[in-house]
Every structure is written in structure tokens, then in C-alpha cells.
Amino acid sequence: MKPPLSSPTSSSVFRKARFSPYLFTLLAFIVFVAVLYGEDFRCIGELGSESESRPIEKRRENLPFAVGEIEGGRCDVFSGMWVRDESNRPLYQESECPYIQPQLTCLEHGRPEKEYQFWKWQPHDCSLPKFNATLMLESLRGKRMMFVGDSLNRGQYVSMVCLLHSLIPEDAKSMETFDSLTVFTAKEYNATIEFYWAPFLLESNSDNAVIHRVSDRVVRKGSINKHGKYWKGVDILVFNTYLWWMTGLNMKILRGSFDDEVKDIVEVTTEDAYRMAMKSMLKWVGKNMDPKKTRVFFTSMSPTHSKSIDWGGEAGGNCYNETTMIEDPTYWGSDCRKSVMEVIGEVLSKSKVAVTFLNITQLSLYRKDAHTSIYKKQWSPLTPEQLANPVSYADCVHWCLPGLQDTWNELLFTKLFYP
């Protein structure tokens, strides 16, 4: 069979192109580049195929303060169970830490037992490293660590101070309060551990660190810098915000200034308001924190136990007189708003800003036994009616120290040094 005839036009073009000096030069240049950079092209192609075939992992190596990996390999340290450990718990004695506020000193205020102190958190697939106060203090040398948020974050802050202060001589440490800022100084280390009161992170009408019991709460949009100017220069930053948002289904947002004579206030869903605050926080972190030198953490919502019917108790009860924990691993109380937890997950998962999530919610939900309940300083005299019904004034929000919040700091320690 004869080969098919080619058209004269195409044949003549081929002949001309084959001998064109310009085309020859172009082909020679392409071959040269391919030989010189062929390995780079191959690597780029492989990276592309890998990113399509497996989920993107955030780099954990070379994180500031990291010293290694957790024993047993990487695991979900927030998934586990509580185990009794009388030999190593509590991590310090209530009477030996003078920095605990009287709202959290349960034994001093009459709690008759201390079973709540003898529990440690055991992840399912690994073990938490032992809290090393020396490592923490040496890592903080010449640095600042700050907890920012509400009274629950202040409790975690005090717990951290209690975990560290015994290594520091009496004349080499101090604690001072300046309005919204409380500073613990370890003088020999030139280090500070600080707490900054900002229950919404944004500016609000509840920002007074002492007088802030405002029922009609208002948060100002776009006001992160009102507080953020005090966070600049911090090396380890731990945020929380949740409880103060729980005033109902909607939240009042101020557009403008609190100084405006006529205030422009709108109502949005609590979830949308919370999302606004989370995004503002991440934007501030992205602008002001160097991911090569600093670390930022966000602590999830701290649960309350105000309805004993949630865990199978009698109607009308709460955490008062509770001395055992909840054993149902799937337990989720009605006063923990899952929709807010979903907002946290949504915003953090989409963010390119380096923030480590401390998911303390589920493990804390089991601990109905660990609240301060009635065993705390009461700032106002109790009425005869209250005294006759302790459930009516039991604090099922805050936690006794030593206790649960020491575990939060063990998890913070783990994620800081063994990410």
C-alpha cells in the first residue's frame, strides 16, 4: 500500500521549519533548560500530585519552643479518659500557692472532701509528658507569656503560676495588678506570666476588670486593637472567649464608638457575633505575632454543669454536692452550645494563621465534681432563702484549684513543647 500523500503546503512548511536557524536556536535553548532544571520540574510535579492525593498537614517541625514529639508518637491528646492517681496528684497544694483567688480555694472554704484533686487525664493512644516546671521557666527566660480572656482563662493563668512559683525564691517573684492586666514576675528569669481581662477579646461594655456584671452586653465591631495594643511583644499567647457570649440567641453589636451620642447598635445571632470576634483575633495575630518566634493558643469553651437532669440526676439540681464524674464518654451538656464549637472549627480550619487549638471541652464535660460550687468566697451576704437552698447559689462555672485547670496547662505544656 502506498503511503498517504501529504499536501504540498504542509510538506513545504516542514522543510522550511526544519532548516530555520531561529527555530533551531529555540529548540537548543529548550533542551538546555530541560537538562539544567529538569530535577526541579520533576519535584514540582511530584509536589502537585502529592497535594492532590493526601490532605495538607500543617508543619509541626521547627515550631518555636518545640523540643520533640510526644512519647508513643502523635495522637489526639484530647481524646481519653480520667484515671485516679493519688501518688502524683495534686500537682501542688492549695495552701502552698498564695496566688489562688478566694473564689477558687475550695478546701479553705469548707469543701469536706478532695476527691476531685486525684484525677489525671490519660489519652487513649499515648501518655502526656510530665509537666516540667524547670523546662517551662527556662523557656520563658527573657520572655512574656500572657493569658487573654475571661475569668476561666484567669483560672488557668493562676494554675500556671501555681505550677511554677515553688521553683522561684520568695524575694525573686511578685504579682501586681494594673487595671485589666495582672503580672506575675520571675525576676531571676526576667520573665513574666500575665493575664489580661478581655471577656469578648473585642471592646465591650463589660471591660472593667472589677465591675463587669452587665446584663445588657454590647460588643464593638472592629475594636480588637483597643485591647490588642497590650498584647504586643508577648511570646506565648493563650486566648479564650465563650461564656460571656451566652446571653441568648442574639448579641448586640456596636457599629461606631461607645462615645457616640447616638449609638448605632444592631442585633445579630450569637454565632455570627462570635465568628466576627474569632476572625478579628486571627487578623490581629497575623499582623502582630511572628510565627517563627512566638506561639498562639486558643482554648475551647469551658463547660458548666447547671442542670443535673442532663446527666441523669434529679430535676432542679446542679453541680452542688457532686463528688463523682460523668462516665458516659459521649456526654454533652445542654448548656454547651455546639453551634459555637462549630464556628470555632470552621474559622480555625480556614485560617492560614498559626494558632494551636486546645480542645478542653469534652474532657471537662465529664467533671461535674470539680466546680467550686458553694465552697468559695461569697462577695455578697447570702440570704436565709439561699442558705436554705445551696443549689440556688452554687457556682457551676468556675473550677477549684488545684484541680481540672492544671490538666488544661498540662495539655498546653504538651502542645507547646511536644507539638
DOKOLVO-777199 format. One record per atom (N, C-alpha, C, O): x, y, z; residue in three letters. Coordinates in steps of 0.1 Angstrom, whole numbers, plus 5000, padded with zeros to 4 digits. Layout:
XYZala
...
This chain:
500949885000met
500050005000met
500950125000met
501950135007met
500550214991lys
501350344991lys
500950425003lys
499850435007lys
502050495008pro
501750595019pro
500850705014pro
500850745003pro
500050755024pro
499150865020pro
499950985016pro
500951015021pro
499351055006leu
500051165000leu
499951285010leu
498851305015leu
500951355013ser
500851475021ser
500651595012ser
501151595000ser
500051695017ser
499751815009ser
501051895006ser
501951895015ser
501151954995pro
502352024992pro
502652145002pro
503752175005pro
501552195007thr
501652305016thr
502352265029thr
503352325033thr
501852155035ser
502452115048ser
503852065046ser
504652085055ser
504152005034ser
505451945032ser
506452065031ser
507552055037ser
506152165024ser
507052275022ser
507252355036ser
508352405038ser
506252365044val
506352425057val
507352345066val
508252405072val
507252215065phe
508152125073phe
509552145069phe
510452165077phe
509752155056arg
511152165051arg
511752305056arg
512852305060arg
510852405055lys
511352535058lys
511652545073lys
512652605077lys
510752485081ala
510952495096ala
512152425100ala
512852465110ala
512452305094arg
513552225098arg
514852295097arg
515752265104arg
514952375087phe
516252445084phe
516252585089phe
517252655087phe
515152635096ser
515152765101ser
516152785112ser
516152715122ser
517152875111pro
518152905122pro
517452955134pro
517952925145pro
516353025133tyr
515653075145tyr
515052965153tyr
515152955166tyr
514452865146leu
513752755153leu
514852665159leu
514652615170leu
515952645152phe
517052565157phe
517552625171phe
517752555180phe
517752755171thr
518252825183thr
517252805194thr
517652775206thr
515952815191leu
514852805202leu
514852665207leu
514752645219leu
514952565198leu
514952425203leu
516152395212leu
516152325222leu
517352445208ala
518552425215ala
518452485229ala
518952425239ala
517852605230phe
517652665243phe
516652585252phe
516952575264phe
515652525247ile
514652445254ile
515352325260ile
515152285271ile
516152255251val
516952135256val
517852175267val
517952105277val
518552285266phe
519452335276phe
518752355290phe
519252315300phe
517652425289val
516852455302val
516352325308val
516352305320val
515952235299ala
515352105304ala
516452025312ala
516151965322ala
517652025306val
518751955313val
519152015326val
519351955336val
519252155325leu
519652225337leu
518652225349leu
519052205360leu
517352235346tyr
516352245356tyr
515352125356tyr
514352135363tyr
515752025350gly
514851905349gly
514451855362gly
513351815364gly
515451845372glu
515151795385glu
514151875392glu
513251825399glu
514252015391asp
513252105397asp
511952085392asp
510952085399asp
511752075378phe
510452055372phe
509851925377phe
508651915380phe
510651815379arg
510151685384arg
509651705398arg
508551645401arg
510351775406cys
509951795420cys
508651875421cys
507751835429cys
508551975413ile
507352055413ile
506151965409ile
505051975415ile
506351885399gly
505251795395gly
504851695406gly
503651665408gly
505851645413glu
505551545424glu
504851615435glu
503951555441glu
505251745439leu
504551815450leu
503051835446leu
502251815455leu
502851865433gly
501451885429gly
500651765431gly
499551765435gly
501151645427ser
500451525427ser
500251475442ser
499151425445ser
501251505450glu
501151465464glu
500051545471glu
499251495479glu
499951675468ser
498951765475ser
497551725471ser
496651755478ser
497451665459glu
496151625454glu
495751495461glu
494551465462glu
496651405464ser
496351275468ser
496251265484ser
495751165488ser
496751365491arg
496651355506arg
496351485511arg
496651585505arg
495751485523pro
495351615529pro
496551695533pro
497651645537pro
496451825533ile
497551915536ile
497751915551ile
496751925559ile
498951895556glu
499351895570glu
500052015573glu
500952055566glu
499652085584lys
500452195589lys
501752155594lys
501852055602lys
502852225591arg
504152185595arg
504252205610arg
503952305616arg
504752095617arg
504952095631arg
506352115635arg
506652165646arg
507252065626glu
508652075630glu
509052225630glu
508552305623glu
510152255637asn
510652385638asn
509752485644asn
509952605642asn
508652445651leu
507852535658leu
508652595670leu
509352525676leu
508452725672pro
509152785684pro
508752715697pro
507652675699pro
509752685705phe
509652625718phe
509652475718phe
509752405728phe
509452415706ala
509252265705ala
510652205708ala
511652255703ala
510552095715val
511852025719val
511751875714val
512751805715val
510651825709gly
510551695704gly
509051655702gly
508151735701gly
508851525701glu
507551465699glu
507051395711glu
507951345719glu
505751385713ile
505251315724ile
505651165724ile
505651105713ile
505851105735glu
506250965736glu
505050875731glu
503950895735glu
505450785722gly
504350705716gly
503850755703gly
503050695696gly
504450865698gly
504150925685gly
502951025687gly
502351045697gly
502551075675arg
501451175675arg
500151105678arg
499851005673arg
499351175686cys
498051125689cys
497151235693cys
497651345696cys
495851215694asp
494851315699asp
494851315714asp
494251235720asp
495651415719val
495751415734val
494451455741val
494351445753val
493551505733phe
492251555739phe
491251445740phe
490151465745phe
491551325734ser
490651215735ser
491251115744ser
492251055742ser
490451085755gly
490950995765gly
490050965776gly
488850975774gly
490550945788met
489750925800met
490450965812met
491650985812met
489650985823trp
490251025836trp
490650905844trp
489850805845trp
491850895849val
492250785858val
492750845871val
493350945872val
492550765882arg
492950805895arg
494450795897arg
495050695893arg
495050895903asp
496450895905asp
496750965918asp
497251085918asp
496650895929glu
496850955942glu
498350985945glu
498651065953glu
499250905938ser
500650925941ser
501251055935ser
502251105940ser
500651105925asn
501251225918asn
500251345918asn
500651455913asn
499151325924arg
498151435924arg
497851475938arg
497851385947arg
497551605941pro
497551715931pro
499051755928pro
499951715935pro
499151845918leu
500551885914leu
501051985923leu
502252015923leu
500252045932tyr
500652145942tyr
499552145953tyr
498452095950tyr
499852195964gln
498852205975gln
498152345975gln
498852445973gln
496852345977glu
496152475977glu
496752575987glu
496952695984glu
497152525999ser
497652616009ser
499052666006ser
499552756013ser
499752605997glu
501152645993glu
501252735982glu
502352775978glu
500052775976cys
500052875965cys
499252995969cys
498052995968cys
499953105973pro
499253215978pro
498553305967pro
497953405970pro
498753265954tyr
498153345943tyr
496753305939tyr
496153365930tyr
496253195945ile
494853145941ile
493853245947ile
493953275959ile
492953295939gln
491953385944gln
490953315953gln
490753195952gln
490453385963pro
489453315972pro
488253255966pro
487553185972pro
487953295953gln
486853235946gln
487153085942gln
486253015938gln
488453045943leu
488852915938leu
489452825949leu
489752715946leu
489552875961thr
490152795972thr
489052715979thr
488552765989thr
488752605973cys
487552525978cys
487752465992cys
486852466000cys
488952415995leu
489252356008leu
489152456019leu
488652436029leu
489752576016glu
489752676026glu
488352726029glu
488052766040glu
487452706020his
486052756022his
485152636025his
483952646022his
485652536030gly
484852436036gly
484452306028gly
483652226033gly
485052286017arg
484752166010arg
485252046018arg
486452046022arg
484351956021pro
484651846030pro
485551736025pro
486151656033pro
485651726012glu
486551616006glu
487351675995glu
487051785989glu
488351605990lys
489251655979lys
489451545969lys
490551535963lys
488451465967glu
488551365957glu
488851425943glu
489451355934glu
488251535940tyr
488451605927tyr
489851635924tyr
490151655912tyr
490851625933gln
492251655931gln
493051545926gln
494151565921gln
492451425927phe
493351305924phe
493151235911phe
493451115909phe
492751315901trp
492551255888trp
493451315877trp
493751445877trp
494051235869lys
494851285858lys
494251235844lys
493451135844lys
494551315834trp
493951285821trp
494851195813trp
496051215812trp
494351085808gln
495050975801gln
494550965787gln
493450915785gln
495251025777pro
494851005763pro
494850855759pro
495550775765pro
493950825749his
493750675746his
495050615740his
495350505742his
495750695731asp
496850635723asp
498250685727asp
499150645720asp
498450755738cys
499750795742cys
499650845756cys
498550835763cys
500750895762ser
500750945775ser
501251095775ser
502151125767ser
500651175783leu
501151315784leu
502451315790leu
502751245800leu
503351405785pro
504651415792pro
504451485806pro
503451565808pro
505251455815lys
505151515829lys
505451665828lys
506351705821lys
504651745835phe
504851885835phe
506151915841phe
506451875852phe
507051985833asn
508352015838asn
508452165840asn
508652245831asn
508352205853ala
508452345856ala
509752415853ala
509752525849ala
510852335854thr
512152395851thr
512252425836thr
512752525832thr
511752325828leu
511752355813leu
510952475810leu
511352555801leu
509852485816met
508952595813met
509552735817met
509552825809met
510152735829leu
510752865833leu
511952895825leu
512153015821leu
512852795821glu
514052825813glu
513552875799glu
514252955793glu
512552815794ser
512052855781ser
511452995781ser
511453065771ser
510953045793leu
510453175794leu
511453275798leu
511153395799leu
512753235799arg
513753335803arg
513853445793arg
514053425781arg
513653575798gly
513653685790gly
512453705781gly
512453775771gly
511353635785lys
510153635776lys
508853665784lys
508853675796lys
507753685776arg
506453705782arg
505453605778arg
505453565766arg
504653555787met
503553465784met
502353535789met
502253585800met
501253535781met
500053605785met
498853525782met
498653465771met
497853525792phe
496553465790phe
495553585788phe
495553675796phe
494753575778val
493853685775val
492453625774val
492153525767val
491553685781gly
490153635781gly
489353675793gly
489453785799gly
488553575798asp
487653595809asp
488153525822asp
489353495823asp
487353515832ser
487753465845ser
488153315844ser
488953265852ser
487653245834leu
488153105833leu
489553095828leu
490353015832leu
489953195819asn
491353195815asn
492153255826asn
493353215827asn
491653335835arg
492353375846arg
492653265856arg
493653255862arg
491653165857gly
491853045865gly
493052965859gly
493852915867gly
493052955846gln
494152875840gln
495552955842gln
496552885844gln
495453085841tyr
496653165844tyr
497153145858tyr
498353125860tyr
496253145868val
496653125882val
497252985884val
498252965891val
496652885877ser
497152745878ser
498552745873ser
499352675879ser
498852815862met
500252805856met
501152875866met
502252815868met
500752985873val
501653045883val
501952945894val
503052935899val
500852875899cys
501052785910cys
501952665906cys
502652615915cys
501952625894leu
502752515889leu
504252555889leu
505152465889leu
504552685888leu
505852725886leu
506552795898leu
507752795900leu
505652865906his
506252955916his
507152895927his
508052965932his
506952765930ser
507752705940ser
509252695937ser
510052675946ser
509552705924leu
510952695920leu
511652835921leu
512852845919leu
510852935924ile
511453075925ile
511553125939ile
510553115946ile
512653175944pro
512753225957pro
511753335960pro
511353405951pro
511353345973glu
510353435977glu
510653585973glu
509853655968glu
511953615974asp
512353755971asp
512553785956asp
512953885952asp
512353675948ala
512653695934ala
511353675925ala
511353645913ala
510153695932lys
508953685924lys
507953785930lys
507953825942lys
506953825922ser
505953925926ser
504753915917ser
504853865906ser
503653955922met
502453965914met
501754105916met
501554145928met
501554175905glu
500854305906glu
499754315896glu
499754245886glu
498754395899thr
497654415890thr
497554565886thr
497554655895thr
497354585873phe
497254725868phe
495954725859phe
495954695848phe
494854765866asp
493554765859asp
493254625853asp
493054535860asp
493254615840ser
492954485833ser
494054385833ser
493854275829ser
495254435836leu
496454345835leu
497054305848leu
497254385857leu
497254175850thr
497854115862thr
499154055857thr
499253985847thr
500254085864val
501554045860val
502353965871val
502554025882val
502653845869phe
503553765878phe
504953775872phe
505153735860phe
505853815880thr
507253835875thr
508253735882thr
508253725894thr
508953665874ala
510053585879ala
511353655876ala
511853655865ala
511853725886lys
512953825884lys
514253765879lys
514853815871lys
514553645885glu
515853585881glu
515853535866glu
516853525860glu
514653515861tyr
514453475847tyr
514153585838tyr
514153565826tyr
513953705844asn
513553825835asn
512353785827asn
512253815815asn
511353715834ala
510253655827ala
508953705834ala
508953725846ala
507853715826thr
506553745832thr
505553645826thr
505553605815thr
504553615835ile
503353545831ile
502253635835ile
502053675846ile
501353665825glu
500453775826glu
499053735823glu
498853635816glu
498053805828phe
496653785825phe
496053915821phe
496254015828phe
495353915810tyr
494654045806tyr
493154015804tyr
492753925797tyr
492454095811trp
490954085811trp
490354135799trp
490354265797trp
489754055790ala
489054095778ala
488053985775ala
488353905766ala
486953985781pro
486053865780pro
485453835766pro
485153725763pro
485453945758phe
485053925744phe
486153935734phe
485953925722phe
487353965739leu
488553995731leu
488354135724leu
489354215724leu
487254165719leu
486954295714leu
486554395725leu
486254345736leu
486454525722glu
486054615732glu
484554595735glu
483754565726glu
484154605748ser
482754585752ser
482454675763ser
483254745769ser
481154675768asn
480754745779asn
480954665792asn
480454695803asn
481754555791ser
482054465802ser
483554455805ser
484054365810ser
484254565800asp
485754555801asp
486354595814asp
487554575816asp
485554655823asn
486054685836asn
486454555843asn
485554475845asn
487654545847ala
488154415853ala
487554385867ala
487554275871ala
486954485873val
486254465886val
484754475885val
484054385890val
484254575879ile
482854595878ile
482354565864ile
482454655855ile
481954445861his
481654405848his
480354315847his
480154255837his
479654315857arg
478354235857arg
477254315850arg
476454385856arg
477354315837val
476454395828val
475454295821val
475954205814val
474154315823ser
473254215817ser
473054245803ser
472854155795ser
472954375799asp
472754415785asp
474154435778asp
474554555777asp
474754325774arg
476054335769arg
476154385755arg
475354345746arg
477154465752val
477354525738val
478754505735val
479654545743val
479054465723val
480454445718val
480654535706val
479754545697val
481754605705arg
482054695695arg
482854625683arg
483854565685arg
482254635671lys
482854575660lys
484154645656lys
484354765657lys
485154555652gly
486454615647gly
487254685657gly
488054775654gly
487154635670ser
487854705680ser
488954625687ser
489254655699ser
489554525680ile
490454445686ile
491754515691ile
492354475701ile
492054625684asn
493254695688asn
493154775702asn
494154815708asn
491854795706lys
491654855719lys
492354785730lys
492954845739lys
492254645729his
492954565739his
494354515733his
495254495741his
494354495720gly
495554425714gly
496854505716gly
497854445715gly
496754635718lys
497954715720lys
498754665732lys
499954695734lys
498054605742tyr
498654555754tyr
499254415752tyr
499954365761tyr
498954345741trp
499354215739trp
500654215730trp
501354105729trp
501054325725lys
502154325716lys
503454295724lys
503654335735lys
504354225717gly
505654185724gly
505554065732gly
506554025738gly
504353995732val
504253875740val
504753755732val
504653755720val
505453655738asp
506053545731asp
505153425731asp
505153345721asp
504353405741ile
503353295742ile
502053355746ile
501853405757ile
501053345737leu
499753405739leu
498653295739leu
498553215730leu
497853295750val
496753205752val
495453275753val
495153345762val
494553255742phe
493253325742phe
492153235747phe
492253105745phe
491053295752asn
489853225753asn
488653325753asn
488953435757asn
487553285748thr
486353365749thr
485153275746thr
485153205736thr
484153275755tyr
482953195752tyr
481853235762tyr
480753285757tyr
482053225775leu
480953235785leu
480253365783leu
478953365785leu
480953475781trp
480253605781trp
479353625768trp
478553715768trp
479553545759trp
478653545747trp
477353485749trp
476353505741trp
477253405759met
476053325761met
474953395769met
474553365780met
474453505762thr
473353585768thr
471953555762thr
470953615766thr
471953465752gly
470753445745gly
471053405731gly
472153365728gly
470053415722leu
470253365708leu
470953485700leu
471553455689leu
470853605704asn
471353715697asn
472353795705asn
472353785718asn
473153875699met
474153965705met
474054105700met
473954115688met
474254205708lys
474254345704lys
475654385699lys
476654365707lys
475754435687ile
476954485682ile
476954635679ile
476054685672ile
477954705684leu
478054845682leu
478854875670leu
480054835668leu
478254955661arg
478954995649arg
479255145651arg
478455235651arg
480555175654gly
480955315657gly
481655315670gly
482555225672gly
481455405679ser
482155425692ser
481255425703ser
480055475702ser
481755385715phe
480955395727phe
480755545731phe
479955575740phe
481655635725asp
481555775728asp
480555845720asp
480155965722asp
479955785710asp
478955845701asp
477755875709asp
477255795717asp
477255995707glu
476056035714glu
474855955710glu
474055915719glu
474655925697val
473655835692val
474355705688val
475155705678val
474155595694lys
474855475691lys
474155395681lys
472955375682lys
474955345671asp
474455255661asp
474655115665asp
475655055663asp
473555055671ile
473654915676ile
472754825668ile
471554855666ile
473254715664val
472454615657val
472554475664val
473454455672val
471554395662glu
471554265668glu
471854155657glu
471254165646glu
472754065660val
473053955651val
473053825659val
472953835671val
472953715653thr
473053585660thr
474353575668thr
475353635664thr
474253505679thr
475453485687thr
476553425679thr
477753465680thr
476253335670glu
477253265662glu
477953365653glu
479153355651glu
477153455646asp
477753545637asp
478653645645asp
479653685640asp
478153685657ala
478953775665ala
480253715670ala
481353775669ala
480153585674tyr
481353515678tyr
482353495666tyr
483553505668tyr
481753465655arg
482653445643arg
483353575640arg
484553575636arg
482753685641met
483353825639met
484553835649met
485653885645met
484353805661ala
485453815671ala
486653725668ala
487753765669ala
486353595664met
487353505661met
488153555649met
489453545649met
487553605639lys
488253655627lys
489053775630lys
490153795625lys
488553865639ser
489353975643ser
490553935651ser
491653995649ser
490453835660met
491553785667met
492653725657met
493853755659met
492253645648leu
493153585638leu
493853695630leu
495053685627leu
493153795626lys
493653905618lys
494753975626lys
495854015621lys
494454005639trp
495454065648trp
496653985650trp
497754035649trp
496453855652val
497653755653val
498453765640val
499753765641val
497853755629gly
498553755616gly
499453885614gly
500553875608gly
498953995620lys
499754125618lys
500754145629lys
501754205626lys
500554085641asn
501454125652asn
502254015658asn
503154035666asn
502053885654met
502753775660met
503653705650met
503153675639met
504953695652asp
505953635643asp
505853485645asp
506353435656asp
505353405636pro
505253255637pro
506553185639pro
506653075643pro
507653255635lys
509053195637lys
509553205651lys
510553145654lys
508953295659lys
509453325672lys
508453305683lys
508853285695lys
507153315680thr
506153315690thr
505153195688thr
505153135677thr
504353175698arg
503253075697arg
501953135702arg
501953215711arg
500853095696val
499553135699val
498653015701val
498652925693val
497853025712phe
496952915715phe
495552965717phe
495353085721phe
494552885713phe
493152925716phe
492452805724phe
492452695719phe
491952845736thr
491352745744thr
489852735741thr
489152835741thr
489352615739ser
487852605736ser
487052635748ser
487552655759ser
485752625747met
484752665757met
484852575769met
484852455768met
484852635781ser
484752565794ser
483352545797ser
482552635798ser
482952415800pro
481552375802pro
481052415816pro
481852425825pro
479752435817thr
479152445830thr
478352325833thr
478052245824thr
477952305845his
477052195849his
475952245858his
475852215870his
474952315852ser
473952375859ser
472652305859ser
471652345865ser
472552185851lys
471352115850lys
471651965852lys
472051895843lys
471351915864ser
471751775868ser
470951675860ser
471251555858ser
469751725854ile
468951635846ile
469751585834ile
469451485828ile
470751665830asp
471551635818asp
472251505819asp
472451435810asp
472751475831trp
473551355834trp
472751255842trp
473351155847trp
471451265841gly
470551165848gly
470251195862gly
469751105869gly
470551315867gly
470251345881gly
468851395882gly
468051395873gly
468451445894glu
467151495897glu
466951625891glu
467851705890glu
465751655886ala
465451785881ala
465651895892ala
465251875903ala
466152015888gly
466352125897gly
467652125904gly
467952215911gly
468452025901gly
469852015907gly
470852075898gly
470552105887gly
472052085903asn
473252125895asn
474452055901asn
474451945906asn
475652125900cys
476852065904cys
476952055920cys
477951995925cys
476052125927tyr
476152115941tyr
476151975946tyr
475251895942tyr
477051945955asn
477151805962asn
477551695952asn
477451585956asn
478051735941glu
478551635931glu
480051605934glu
480851695934glu
480351475937thr
481651435940thr
482251325931thr
483351285933thr
481451285921thr
481951195911thr
481751255897thr
480951345895thr
482551195888met
482451255875met
481451175866met
480951075870met
481151235854ile
480351165844ile
481151065837ile
482151095831ile
480650945836glu
481350835829glu
480950815815glu
481650735808glu
479850865811asp
479450845797asp
480350925787asp
480451045788asp
481150845779pro
482150915770pro
481551005760pro
482251085754pro
480250995757thr
479651075747thr
478851195753thr
478151265746thr
478951205766tyr
478151315773tyr
478451455767tyr
479551485765tyr
477351525765trp
477451665761trp
476251745768trp
475151715765trp
476551835776gly
475551905784gly
474752005775gly
475252055765gly
473552035780ser
472652125772ser
473152265772ser
472752345764ser
473952305782asp
474452445783asp
475752465776asp
476352565778asp
476252365768cys
477352385759cys
476852395745cys
476352295739cys
477052505739arg
476452535726arg
477352475715arg
478352535712arg
476852365709lys
477652305698lys
477852395686lys
478852395679lys
476852485684ser
476952575672ser
478152665673ser
478752705663ser
478552705686val
479652795688val
480952715686val
481952765680val
480952585690met
482052495688met
482352485673met
483452475668met
481252475665glu
481352455651glu
481952585645glu
482752575635glu
481552705650val
482152825645val
483652825647val
484452865638val
484152785659ile
485552775662ile
486252685652ile
487252725646ile
485752565649gly
486352475640gly
486352535626gly
487352515619gly
485252595622glu
485152655609glu
486152765606glu
486952765596glu
486252855616val
487152975614val
488652925615val
489452975607val
488952845624leu
490352795626leu
490852715614leu
491952725610leu
489952625609ser
490352545598ser
490552615585ser
491352575576ser
489952735583lys
490152815571lys
491252915572lys
491652975562lys
491752925584ser
492753035587ser
494152975583ser
494552865585ser
494953065578lys
496353035575lys
497253085586lys
498553065586lys
496653145596val
497453195608val
497753075617val
496852995620val
498953075623ala
499352965631ala
498852985645ala
499353055653ala
497752905648val
497152905661val
496952765665val
496352685658val
497352725677thr
497152585682thr
495852585691thr
495752665700thr
495052485687phe
493752475694phe
493852385706phe
494252265705phe
493452435718leu
493452345730leu
491952305732leu
491152385738leu
491652185728asn
490252145729asn
489952075743asn
489951955744asn
489652165752ile
489452115766ile
488052085769ile
487652045781ile
487152105760thr
485652105763thr
485251965767thr
484651945778thr
485451865759gln
484951735761gln
485451675774gln
484751615782gln
486751685776leu
487351625788leu
486851695801leu
486851635812leu
486551825800ser
486051905811ser
484551875814ser
484051885825ser
483851835803leu
482451805805leu
482151685815leu
481151685821leu
483151595816tyr
482951485825tyr
483051525839tyr
482651455848tyr
483651645842arg
484051685856arg
483051775863arg
483351885867arg
481851725865lys
480851795873lys
481251805887lys
480651875895lys
482251725891asp
482751715905asp
483751825908asp
484051845920asp
484251895898ala
485451985900ala
485152125902ala
486052215903ala
483852165901his
483452305902his
483652365917his
483652285926his
483652495918thr
483752555932thr
482452535939thr
482552535952thr
481352525932ser
480052505939ser
479852615950ser
479952735946ser
479652575962ile
479352675973ile
480652705981ile
480652785990ile
481752635977tyr
482952645985tyr
483952755980tyr
484952715974tyr
483552875982lys
484252985977lys
483853115985lys
482953115992lys
484653215983lys
484353345989lys
483053405983lys
483053415970lys
482053435991gln
480853505986gln
481053655987gln
481253705998gln
480853725976trp
481153865977trp
479953945983trp
480154055987trp
478753885983ser
477653945990ser
477053856000ser
477153725998ser
476553906011pro
476053816022pro
474853736016pro
474053786009pro
474853606020leu
473753516015leu
472553536023leu
472553566035leu
471453536016thr
470153546022thr
469753416029thr
470253316026thr
468753426039pro
468253306045pro
467753206035pro
467853086036pro
467053256025glu
466553166014glu
467653096007glu
467552976004glu
468753166004gln
469853095997gln
470552996006gln
470852886002gln
470753026019leu
471352936028leu
470552806029leu
471052696032leu
469252826028ala
468352706029ala
468352626017ala
467952506017ala
468852676006asn
468852605993asn
470152635986asn
470252715977asn
471252555989pro
472552575984pro
472652565969pro
473452635962pro
471752495963val
471752485948val
471552625942val
472052645931val
470852705949ser
470552845943ser
471752935941ser
471753025933ser
472852905949tyr
473952995948tyr
475252915945tyr
476352975945tyr
475152785941ala
476352705937ala
476952765924ala
476152785915ala
478252775924asp
478952825912asp
479352705904asp
480252625908asp
478652675893cys
478952565885cys
479652605872cys
479552535861cys
480352715873val
481052775861val
482552755864val
483352705855val
483052805875his
484452805878his
484952675885his
484152595889his
486252655885trp
486852535890trp
487752545902trp
488452645903trp
487752455911cys
488652455922cys
490052445918cys
490352375908cys
490952505925leu
492352485923leu
493052445936leu
492652495947leu
493952345936pro
494352265924pro
493152185919pro
492252145926pro
493252145906gly
492152065900gly
492252065885gly
493352045879gly
491052065879leu
490952045865leu
491852135856leu
492452095846leu
491952265860gln
492652355851gln
494152335851gln
494852385842gln
494652255861asp
496052215860asp
496252115848asp
497252125842asp
495252045845thr
495251955833thr
495252035821thr
495952005811thr
494452145820trp
494552235809trp
495952275806trp
496452285795trp
496652305817asn
498052355815asn
499052245812asn
500052265805asn
498752125816glu
499552005811glu
499351985796glu
500351955789glu
498152015791leu
497952005777leu
498552115769leu
499152095759leu
498552235775leu
499252355769leu
500752325769leu
501352345759leu
501252275780phe
502752235780phe
503052135769phe
504052145763phe
502152035768thr
502451935758thr
502451995744thr
503351965736thr
501452075741lys
501352135727lys
502452235725lys
502852265713lys
502952295735leu
504052395734leu
505352325731leu
506152375722leu
505652225738phe
507052165737phe
507052035729phe
508151995723phe
505951965728tyr
505851845720tyr
504751845710tyr
503851765711tyr
504751945701pro
503651955692pro
503451845681pro
502551855673pro
